[in-house]
């Protein structure tokens, strides 16, 4: 069983930065792509960023491209989301997820199979 635990959310002013972390249990972390999603009230869950198993291939949604950076440390079983130039519309619950398929390189096709509990990010104007 894979467990994912997000941390790093909070309240920040517009234009500020936050770094989210997602720690994974188990010994298969380095075999799977990881992704970050968010869901705002009344909206569908949105894939923001994904990173392949090696950390060499990334995908970003247009809404966060140039502002958010996904990275991973396979020695720590952790994936990160560095968020900069935050806007009020970035307010949402942020989730990390592990991919359904091992060693996927087309990370834009990411499909979450295991999910964290989510962490709230609130951006004030």
N, C-alpha and C positions, 0 to 999 in steps of 0.2 A: 504494500500500500504506500502510495506517495502522499506526503503531506507538504503543503506549501503555506508559508507564513509570511505575509507582507508586513512591512513596517515603514515608517517615515512620513506618513500622511500628516496633515494638520492644516492650520489656518495660515495663509500667507497673503500679503498684499499684491495687487496687480503689479506685474513687472518683476516680481520676486522669483525665487528658485526653491525647489525642493528636490531631494533625492529619495526615491522609493527603493526599498530592498525587498527581495523575496528569497527566503531561505528554504531549500528543499531537503527533504529527508530521502534516504535511500542511496543506492550505489549506482543508479542508472542516469543520474543527472546529466552527465557529459555525453550521453547518447541521443539526447532529444533537444529539439528547438524549444525555446521558451518565448512567451509572449506577454505583453501587457495590454489589458483591455480597460475600458471604463464604461460606466453606466450612470447617466444622469437621470433624475426623476422624470418619468414620462417618456423617456427615450430608450431606444434599443441599445444593447451592448455593442460597443465599437472596438475593433482591433486597432490599437494605436501603433504598436511596434512589435517586431519579432526578430529573433536572432537565432542563427543556426547553431548546431551542436558545438561547432568549433569556435564560434564567435566571429567568424570571418565574413559572414553574410548577414545583412540586416534589411529590414523592411520598415517603412514608416508610412502612416496614413498622411494624406495631404494636410490634414488639420493640425498636425504636430511637426511636420518636417521642418528642419532648421531650428526647432526650439527644444525638442526632446532628443535624448540620446540613450539608446539601450546598450547595455554591456553585460558581460557575465564573467564570473571567476569560477572555473570548474574545480579549482582546488578547495573552494569554500562552498560549493554547491549553492551559489547565490547568483541571482540576476538582478540588475539594477535598472532604474529608469531615472535619468537625470533630467529634470524639467526646469526650463528657464523661460524667461519672458512670459510668465504665466498670466492668463487672462481670466476674467470672471467666468467665461464660458467653459473653462477647463474644470470648473467645479463638478465633482462626480465622486462616485466610489470607484476606486482603481483596484483591479484584480490582476494577479499574475496567473499564468496557466502553463502547463506542460503540453507539448504537442502530442497528438494521437499516434503519430508515426515516428519511428526512430530514424535518425540520420537524414531528415528532410533537408533539402537545400533550397527548394523553392518556397521560401518562408512566407511569401505573400499568400500562400495556400494554407497557412497555419490553421490547425483545428485543435482547440483546447480539449483536453481529455481529463486532466486533473486541475482543480482550481483552488486558489487560496480563499480566505474568508473576506478579503477586501479591506481596503483602508480608505478613509474619507479624506479627500482633498477639497478644501474650500478656499477660493480666491476672492478676496474682497476688493471692491472697486475704490 
